[in-house]
Structures are given as C-alpha cells and as structure tokens.
C-alpha cells in the first residue's frame, strides 16, 4: 500500500491539504485555480469548475471541504459534501458567511466499483459466499451495505455513494478528510486484493486526486425582514446584517442609504445590498393600500340604459375609472372611462350610464387606475333587466373605423332587426335589415362612403328600439 503524501500549508490557520495522490498510476485531474480565495455571497452559487487536465479514469467529481473545520480523522479538513460539476450553493452544505471552503477534483472508476459490489453480493468462491470472505476484513459487510441502501450495483451512482461503501467497510461514521477517504480507499483495495479471485473484478480499485483546489470565502448577504407599505405610494424596507453598511433600491440600479421610498410603484421588488461586498437580497412586494377608497358601487336599470353609481371616500394619485361589463361575470369588456379626481380626501360621487345594456343580466366592475398604471379592481355587481325581446347591442367595432363596422347583437327570439345610422344632425345616412337568431349575432355593415365624423347606430326589433350607440368613421 502506497503512503499518502500530505503537505501542510497555512491558509489563515493551519489546514491540511492533500497535494498529490493517485493509486494505480492514473493521470490526476487538475482544476483551474485562481490561487487566491474567491469571495461569494452566502446566497450565491459557485460556477462550474473548469478542469485543465482530465484524468484517464472515467469519473471525476469534486469534493467540498470546510477549511475552518478539521475532520475527526485528524488527517485534514472536514469533507462536507461532493458535487458532480463543482457548481454548489454553500448553504446546501451547511456553510455560512465568514467560513471558507475548497473544491478539489477526484477521479475514480465508478463502473469498476459497481462491478465489485455485484460480485461481492452475488458470487461465491469454493462454495463460500464472497460476503463471508470480505467479512474477515469488515464484519457483516454485506448486511451493513444493504442497511445503508446499497443492494444492487445501480445503487452506486456518485462519489457520495462510494464514501458510503467506505464507511460501511471501516465501520465508522466519523467525519473524514480527503486524505482519510483516500486512505480508506487504499484499505478497501488491499482487502479486495486479498479475496479469492472469484470475489475480485478484472480492474483494480483506482483513484487520482488533483494537486490544486479552488478556494472560496463566504461573505454575508443582508436579510430582508419585511417590506412595509404604510401608504399607497410608500415603501419602507426593513433589512438587517450583522456587520456592514446597507444600501436600498427599488430597481436594483439606483441605490440610497435611506430605506424609505415615497414615490414607489404599487407592485415591485425591494433590493438591499452590502456596500462593501455588493451582496444583494431581494423581496417582491405588493402595496395593498388602495389608491381609491371605494365606499359603494351599485347600479339600477332605467328605461333604456343601466345606471351605475359609485362613491369614493379618498383618492390618491387616481387617474381614471374604467367601466367593464360582462354577460357571464367572467369575460369583461371595457365600455367607458371616467377621469378620477387625482388626490382627494373628501367624498366624491360618480355616475355612468350604459347606453346599450345587455338583455336579462349584465355584470359590471370598475378598474381604478393610478398615475403609474397600476389597476385596482372593485367588486362585481349585476343589473337585471326585464327586456321583453332580450335584445341589445353588445358592441360596434372597430371604433373608430374607416370602411366596415362589425356589430354584435344579443337576442332572445329569432326575427328581423332593422338598423339605422344617423349623422350628428339627425339625418339618416344608412339603413338595413338583418335576420338575427337567439344568442349573440355578429355581422358587418358596409359604411364605406360615410365622411369623417361621429355617427349614431340604432337597432329596432318590432316596437323595441335599442338606445343609440355612437361610433366614429374616418377616411
């Protein structure tokens, strides 16, 4: 069994680093190393490690060691995990800020170890189980291997599984260093070589550990405790750090020392960074303080229109109210807009008439839009009409139009509908008849030749006339 070569070097404090080791003379994998500690924030991940030299062994993984924590085997720093490409998040391995860690590549033959697990669990030599032979070096090895969850070769998939086999063989669960793991690998290899030939594999248990490692230092990331929204446009970022000066932002670009913002959007992201390191934390927020305090929203059916009324107690940077209508309380369309009061601390009443209400039941809601375009929705109300024909205009579009208008009509009973288009002087400029069926009817009307102006569309079914609907034509 070859002796291990261990070099003790100073890395802040005395830490044992395995410099160069191989078994079976295989090429050692070499990692690209900066030679210095790389600082990363405790919420960041390392980039995938870059191998300058690949080993001739088929499998290479990376071992992660805590530089500030000696292993219990006394042979170096404690291994805290393994990773296939070296792109790791320190927190996943229990590493926090003000700790240091290293990544070192180790190459080995995974399939060879799988093959040996298959042999030792399932083969015999001279009528004796291979498990009985290996038990002379490690008592109850096969039973303990099964208890560790390794029952078939395909249960061995990573270097972490290899370490599990080594722990079973050594009968220990104490923390190990890289040097300790490689010593265990040598011990297992020697035990395998002492088994009968039928309990061995054609290839030897080989490994190769590189000479270099990438070193990292973890710095603290601020913790955002909460984002407070005391008013419609106010944001206060409550954050903490054990040591350092914090800066605050709502866009991740412009930073300030004050954690209070007085012109914030209603929905956004709060950013906090440490001035000295640039470590950043974020938290999404939504300001639930309404730009409009709505007292009530109600409606009533009139002779040919639906009347909507709403009252605000206060308004803050409120630009407008958009009125929306639906036939099923699910799909809403915009039917009008009314300017808001901007900012007001007194009660204001608003009125809107739907000139073309839906037959039977129409559902309504308001979109209250602030100066930054953020939308707050009202509750949904409905107005039930007793229209004998179940007949009304849903929409006319496009509005404005330059040639053809598309009319959408809802109707309860089949029949003919007469429509008329008037100009703003009351002169009839176009008329026609359209057969309509129960439900929603969509049809085009050729309005080519009408001059640029506003026009009024009316529709009648028998004696029932739908209220005027305005649209604009242009040439």
N, C-alpha and C positions, 0 to 999 in steps of 0.2 A: 504494500500500500504506500503510495507516494505521500510524502509530507506536504502539508499545506504551506504556502508562502504567504505570510501576513506582514503587512507594513503598517506600523503605527504612525499616523501623521496628526498634526494639530489642526483642527477645524473649529476654532473658537475655544473648545475644550478638547481634551484628548479623546479621539474617537478611533476605533479600529476599522481600517478599510482594507478589504481584500484586494490586492493589487493585480495579481495574475495567477489564474488557476485553470488547469484543464486536466482531463482524465482521458486516456486513450490517444493523446496527442492531437486532438482535433483543433481546428482553427478557432480562435477566440473571437466572439463578436465584439466589435468596437463601436461605441456610441459617440456621436458628435457632442463634444462638451465645450461649454464656454470657458471652463476653467475657473469661473467665479460663481458666487451664489446669484441666482436669478430670483428677484422678488416678485411674488404673485400675491394677489389679494385672496383672502380666505374664502371668497365666493367664486373664485375663478378656477379654470381647469388649465393644466399644462397642455402644450401642443404635443402631438405625437412625436415620439423620439425618433431621431434620424440615425440609422446605423451606417457608419462609414465603411465597416468591414462586416460582411456576413459570415457566419460560421458554416462549415461544411456539415454540421449537424442540422437536421431538418426543421427543428422547432426552436424559435427564440422568443423568450418573454422577458419582462422587466420586473425586477424585484425592487420593492419600495421599502426603504429603511428610515426609521426615525433617528436622525443624527444625534439628538439630545437624549436618547433613552437606550442605555446598554441592554443587551439581551441577557437572559438568565444563564445562558451557557457560558458567558464570560469571554466569548471569542470575537465580540464586535457589537455593532449597533443592532437594535431590535428590528426584525422584519415585521412590517405592519400590513403587508399585502403584496399581491402580484397583479400585473396587468399585461394584456397582450400587445398593446402598442405604446404604452407609456403616457397616454393622454388620460390623466386622472384628476379628480377633484379631491383635494386634501381632506375635506370634511368627511368624505365617504370612507376614509381610513382612520378617522378619529384624530386627525391632525388639525390643530387650531393655530391662530396667529401667535407670533413670536416663537414658533417652532420651526425646525429645519428638517429637510428630508432629502434623500438621494435616490436616484433611479439608476440601476445597473443592469445590463443585459446578461442573461444566462441562456446558453443554448443546450439542448438535450435532444434525445430521440424518444418522442412520445410513443410512437408505434412499437418500439422495442419494449418499452415498459408495459404497454398493453399486452404484448405477446407473452411476456413473462407472467403477468397476472393470470392470463388464461392457462398457462402451463401449470403454475403452482396450485391453482384452484381445481384443476380438472385432470391432471396427469398422475401417473404412478411410476415408480422405478423399482424393479424386482418385487412387484406385488405390494409395495408400500406407497401410500399417498405422499405426494410431494409436500403436502401440508405438514405431514409428520416429520419430514426431513427438515423443513425450514423452522419447525417448532423447536429444534435443537438449538437454534441461534436466537429465536424470538418466540417465547411461549405463547401458544394459542394464536399464532399469527393469522391464520385463515379466518378463525372465528372473529377475532378483533377487526379484521379487514371488512368482513361482512357487516359487523356492527357499525363501522364507520361509513357504511353506504356504498362500499365497493364490492359488488357481487359478480360483475361481468366486466370484460375489458373496456367496453364503451362507457363505463362509469368513470374512467380516467380520461379527462379532456383538457386539463390545464395544469400549469405548474403548481397551483394550489392543491390539486388532487395528488400530485407527486409528493408534495410536502405531507399530505395526509398519510400516504403509504409509509413515509419515513417515520412519522410519529408512531404509527402502529408498530413498525419494526423495532424502534427504540424503546417503545413502551413509555413515552413521555409526552406531556402536553405543555412543557415549559416553553417560554418564548425563545426563539432561536435567532442567530445571526446568519449572514450569508456563509461565513466560514464554517459555522456549525452545521448548516444544511449540507454543504459540500462534504464535510466530514462524515455526516450520516450517509450520504450517497456512496462514499467510499466503503463504509461499513457494510451497507447493503450489497454493494458489488462483490465484496470479498465473501460475504455469506453465500451469494448465488454461485460464485465460482467453486465453493466447497460442496455444493449439492451434487448429486448424481447427474450425469449428462442428460438423462431424460427429463430432469427438472430444471434445465437451463434453456436458454434460447441461443440461436446461432450468433447473435450480435451481443456485444458487451454493453454494460450499463455505463454510458459515456456522458460527459458534460464538458462545458467550457464557459468560464466566466471572464468577461472583458476586463481590461485594465482601467478603463475610465468610467466615470459616473457623472450624471448631471446633477448639480446641487441647487436646491431651492430654499428660499427663506419666505415664510408666510407672513404677510402684513394684514393688519386688522381692517375689516370693512365696517362702516357705520351701520348701526341698526336703526331702521325707521320704525318708531314705535306706533305712530298713527299720523294720519293727515287730517287735520281739523278744518272744518268748513263752517265758521261761525255766521257767515252771511253769504248771499247769492254769488258774490264775486271775490270772496275772501278765502285764502288758503293759508294755514299755518302748518309747517312741517315739524313734527316732534321727533327728533332723532338723538342718538347717543353713541358715544365712543369712549373707550377707557383712556385713550391718550391721543391728542391731536386736535387740530382746528378744522371745523366743518364748514363747508360751503353748500349753498342751496340753489336749486334751479327748477323751472317748470318745463324746460325744453332740452336740457342736457347740454346746452351751448353757452347760455348767459348765466353766470354764477354770481351770487351775492352772499355776504356774510349774515344778512338778516333772513330769518326763517319765515317771515311774514310777507304774504303777497296780497295786494289789494285790488288787482285787476286780472284775476285768474279766470280761465275758462271753466265752464261747468263740469266738463269731463276732461281728465288729463292724467299726466304722470308726474309724480314728485321725484326729484333727484337729489341725492345727498352724496358729497364726495369729501374725502380727506385731503386737505390742501397739500400736504407733503408727499403723499403717495399716489393720489388720484384714484384710490379705491372708491367705487361707486355702488350705492344701493338705490333701488327704485321701488316705488309703490304706486299703483294705479288708484285714482280716486274719482268719485262722482259726488258733486255738490248737490245734495238733496234739498237745499234751501231754494224754494221756488222763486223765480223772477216775478211771478204773479201769484198773489194770494187770492184764490177764487172763492167767493162767498157762496154763490149758487150759479147753476146753469140749468135752464128749463126752457120748455117750448110748448106751443099750442097751435092747433090747426085753425086757420082762418078760411074764409070763403074759397079762395083760390091760391092761397100761399100758406106756408108754415112759418110761424113767428118764433124766433129764438131770442132769449134774453139771458144775459149773464151780468154778474156784478163782481167787481174786484175790490178787495179791502186795501191792498197796496200793490204797487208795481215797481220793479227795479230793473232799469235798462230794458224795458219791454218794448220791442219794436212793432210787433203786429200779432193779430189773431187770425189764424187760418181756419175757416169753417169747412168741415168734411162731412160727407153724407154716405150712407150705405144702405143697401137693401137687405143685408143679412147680418149686420153688426160685425162683419169680418173684413170684407174688402171695402175700403173707404176711398172716395174721390173728393178732390177739392172743388168746392162750389163758390167760394168767395173769400175775401180778405178784408179785414178792417184794421186800421192803424191802432197801435197801442198808445198809451199815454207817456211812454218813456219811463220816468220815475215819478211815482206819486204815493203819498201817504194818506190820501183821502179816498173815500169810496167813489167808484165810478160805475155807471150803468151803461151797458152796450146792448144794441138791438140789431138784428139781422133778419131779413125775410128771404126765405127760399121761394123764388118765383115759380118754380116747377117742382113741387113736392111729389114724392113717389106715391103711387096708389097704395092703399092699405097702410103699411107701417114703414116709416123712414127713421133710420138711426143717425144720430149726429154726435160729433165730438169736436173739440177745439184743439188746435195746436197753438200754444203760446210761445212765440219765438223771440229770444232776446237779441241784442245787437250783435252778438257773435254767432248767431245762427243756431244756438242750442235750443232744442224743442222740448217743451213740457206738455204732456197730454192731459186733457181734462177727463172726467168720467164720460161715459156714453149715455145719452138719453134717447128716447124714441117718441115719435108723434104718430098717432094712429088717425087716419082719415077715413071718412065714410064716403069715398068717391063711388057713385053708382056704376060707373063704367070701368073702374080700375084702370084709368087711362092717364098717363102723364109723360112729359118729355124728360128723359134721363140726361141727355147731353147733345150738344151740337159741336162738331169739330172738323178740322182744326179751327181754332178761333184765335187769331184772325185767319182767313183763308183767301186764296186768290182765284179759285175756279170752282171746286166742288166742296160742298159741305156734307158731312156724314151725320145723319140724325139717328138717335137711339130713343125708341119709344117703348114704354112698358104698357101692357094692355091685358085686360081680363077676359074679354069676349071677342071672338072674331068679327071682322067687319071692315068697312071702308073708312079711312081717315082723310079728311080734307085739310090741306095745309095752305097757308098764305104767308107771303113775305112782303112786309111793308118797309118803305124808307122812313126816315125820321120826320117827314112831313105828313105821314099817314097815307101816302099814295101806295096802292097795291102794285108791286113790281113783278111778282111771280106767284103762281098758284098751281095746285095739282091735287090729284087723288092717289092715295096709296092704300092697298089692301094690307091689313095687319092681322096677325094671329095672336092667340094667347101667349103671354110671356114677353120676353124682350125682343123687339124688332129693330133691326139695323138696316138702313138703306141710304143711298146717296141721292143728293139733289143737285142738278146742274145749275150753278149760279153764275156761269160764265156770262160776261157782258154787264154785270152789275158794277157800277162805278165804285171807286174807293169811298167808303162811308160806313156808318153803322146801320144795321138793319134789324127788323123785329120779325121773329118767326112765331106764328101761332098755328095751332092744330085743333081741329074740331072733329068730334065723333058724335053724330046726331046733334043733339042740342047742347052737348057738353063741350065747352071750349077751354083749352089749357091756357094758362096765363102766358103772356108774352115772354119770349126768350131772345135776348139781344146777342148779336154776333157782328163781327167786323169783316168787311171784304176790302181787298186792295188789288190794284192792277200793277 
